């Protein structure tokens, strides 16, 4: 029993090593080509005044502005060149059942004249976990078109999704934002999968005041 518990502990520790979050990003543009956004363009981040959690809404907007500034754009202009809208959410989750292989190591019977070897065997320990899908949508709209109509069609849409056991949308959105801005304005033509390490410096900078 001790060997079994030790083996299980080692497996759990190894599974926790080098943690990263897998994020999928799909970018679409109206032209089918990546946008050519001029350097130093002004981009205003639009918040939803009816958001269920206005504090979280402003927090996400501030992180987006940080990422835009890092790309050389200016933010918060009254008559911006572009407007960026965003939405986000998480589902209730689905239960998935898996099995962890547990190897029972080889033993040797030292009883005199026995010479018996036990080469060990592998058993499988079932476990269940709840997987949540987190999502984020970014929409970049031409400034003049947006000022003429708040329902103006976007020039670019970025769809971001990530699945995992964490239901902490507030934390996971930082990883999704970093992934999205790796391909900001691009028409990716397909979903691109990105692995963001848990200790990614860009994510840590977003957490700074």
C-alpha positions in Angstrom: 0.0 0.0 0.0 2.8 2.4 0.8 4.4 1.7 -2.6 1.1 2.4 -4.3 0.6 5.7 -2.5 4.2 6.8 -3.2 3.8 6.0 -6.9 0.5 8.0 -7.0 2.1 10.9 -5.3 5.0 11.0 -7.8 2.6 10.9 -10.7 0.6 13.8 -9.3 3.8 15.8 -8.7 5.0 15.2 -12.2 1.6 16.2 -13.7 2.0 19.5 -11.9 5.4 20.3 -13.3 5.8 22.8 -16.1 2.1 23.9 -15.9 0.9 25.8 -19.0 -2.5 26.8 -20.4 -3.6 25.8 -23.9 -5.3 28.6 -25.7 -6.9 28.5 -29.2 -7.2 31.7 -31.3 -9.0 32.3 -34.5 -8.7 35.7 -36.3 -11.0 36.9 -39.0 -10.8 40.0 -41.1 -13.3 41.4 -43.6 -10.8 41.4 -46.4 -9.4 37.9 -45.7 -6.0 39.4 -45.1 -4.4 40.6 -41.9 -5.1 44.3 -41.1 -2.4 46.9 -41.7 -3.0 49.0 -38.6 -0.7 52.1 -38.8 1.9 52.6 -36.0 0.8 54.8 -33.2 -2.9 54.5 -34.2 -5.3 55.4 -31.4 -7.6 52.6 -30.2 -10.4 53.1 -27.6 -11.4 50.1 -25.6 -15.2 50.0 -25.2 -16.7 48.7 -21.9 -20.2 47.4 -21.5 -22.2 49.6 -19.1 -24.6 46.7 -18.5 -21.9 44.1 -17.6 -22.9 41.8 -14.7 -19.6 42.7 -13.0 -18.6 46.2 -13.9 -15.5 45.9 -11.7 -14.2 42.9 -13.7 -15.2 44.7 -16.9 -13.0 47.6 -16.1 -10.2 45.3 -15.0 -10.2 43.5 -18.3 -10.3 46.8 -20.2 -7.3 48.0 -18.3 -5.4 44.9 -19.3 -6.3 45.3 -22.9 -5.1 48.9 -22.8 -1.8 47.6 -21.4 -1.4 45.2 -24.2 -2.3 47.8 -26.8 0.2 50.3 -25.3 2.9 47.5 -25.5 2.3 47.3 -29.2 2.8 51.0 -29.7 -0.8 52.1 -29.9 -2.3 55.0 -28.0 -5.5 54.4 -26.0 -8.4 56.4 -24.5 -8.9 58.9 -27.3 -12.2 60.6 -27.8 -12.0 60.3 -31.6 -10.0 57.2 -31.9 -8.9 55.7 -35.2 -10.4 52.4 -34.0 -12.7 51.1 -31.2 -12.2 47.7 -29.6 -15.1 45.9 -28.1 -14.8 42.7 -26.0 -17.0 40.0 -24.4 -16.1 36.9 -22.4 -17.6 34.1 -20.4 -17.3 30.5 -19.1 -19.6 27.5 -19.3 -20.9 25.3 -16.5 -18.4 22.6 -17.2 -18.6 18.9 -18.2 -17.5 15.9 -16.2 -14.7 13.8 -17.8 -13.5 10.4 -16.5 -9.9 9.3 -17.0 -7.5 6.8 -15.5 -4.0 7.3 -14.1 -1.5 4.4 -14.7 0.1 3.3 -11.4 3.1 1.0 -11.7 3.9 -1.4 -8.9 7.7 -1.9 -9.0 9.7 -5.1 -9.2 10.5 -7.0 -6.0 13.0 -9.8 -5.2 12.2 -12.6 -2.8 15.4 -13.0 -0.7 14.2 -16.2 0.9 17.0 -18.8 0.7 17.1 -20.9 -2.5 13.9 -19.2 -3.8 15.4 -16.7 -6.3 11.9 -15.5 -7.1 11.6 -12.2 -9.0 8.4 -10.2 -9.2 8.6 -7.9 -12.2 5.8 -5.8 -11.1 2.6 -4.7 -12.8 0.5 -1.7 -13.8 -2.9 -0.8 -12.5 -5.2 2.1 -13.5 -6.8 4.4 -11.0 -9.9 6.1 -12.3 -10.7 9.7 -11.5 -13.2 12.3 -12.6 -12.8 16.1 -13.2 -14.9 18.9 -14.4 -13.6 20.6 -17.6 -14.7 24.2 -18.2 -14.5 26.1 -21.5 -13.6 29.8 -21.2 -14.1 32.2 -24.1 -13.1 35.7 -25.2 -14.2 37.7 -28.3 -12.5 40.9 -29.5 -14.0 43.1 -32.2 -12.0 45.9 -33.8 -14.1 48.6 -35.5 -13.2 51.5 -37.7 -13.4 54.8 -35.7 -15.6 56.8 -38.1 -17.9 53.9 -38.7 -18.3 53.3 -34.9 -19.1 57.0 -34.2 -21.7 56.9 -36.9 -23.3 53.7 -35.5 -22.5 51.7 -32.4 -23.6 48.6 -34.4 -21.0 49.1 -37.2 -19.5 45.9 -38.5 -16.1 45.1 -37.2 -13.0 45.0 -39.4 -11.5 42.2 -37.4 -12.8 39.6 -34.9 -10.6 37.5 -32.7 -12.2 34.4 -31.1 -10.3 32.9 -28.2 -11.1 29.7 -26.2 -9.4 27.6 -23.5 -10.6 24.5 -21.8 -9.4 23.2 -18.4 -10.3 22.4 -14.8 -10.0 25.9 -13.5 -13.2 27.9 -13.2 -11.4 31.1 -12.3 -12.3 33.1 -15.4 -10.7 36.2 -13.9 -7.2 34.6 -13.9 -7.6 32.7 -17.1 -8.6 35.8 -19.1 -5.1 37.1 -18.7 -3.6 34.1 -20.5 -6.3 34.4 -23.2 -5.6 38.1 -23.7 -1.9 37.5 -24.1 -2.6 34.8 -26.7 -5.1 37.0 -28.6 -2.6 39.9 -28.8 0.1 37.6 -30.3 -2.2 37.6 -33.4 -4.0 41.0 -33.0 -5.4 42.1 -36.3 -4.3 38.9 -38.1 -6.5 36.7 -40.3 -5.2 33.4 -39.0 -7.3 31.3 -41.6 -7.5 28.6 -39.0 -7.5 28.1 -35.2 -4.0 28.4 -33.8 -3.1 26.7 -30.5 -0.8 28.4 -28.1 0.7 27.1 -24.8 1.1 29.9 -22.3 3.3 29.0 -19.3 1.7 29.6 -15.9 4.5 32.0 -15.0 4.6 33.8 -18.4 6.1 37.3 -17.8 3.5 39.0 -20.0 0.7 37.6 -17.8 2.6 38.6 -14.6 2.9 42.2 -16.0 -0.8 42.4 -16.6 -1.3 41.7 -12.9 0.8 44.7 -11.9 -1.1 47.8 -10.9 
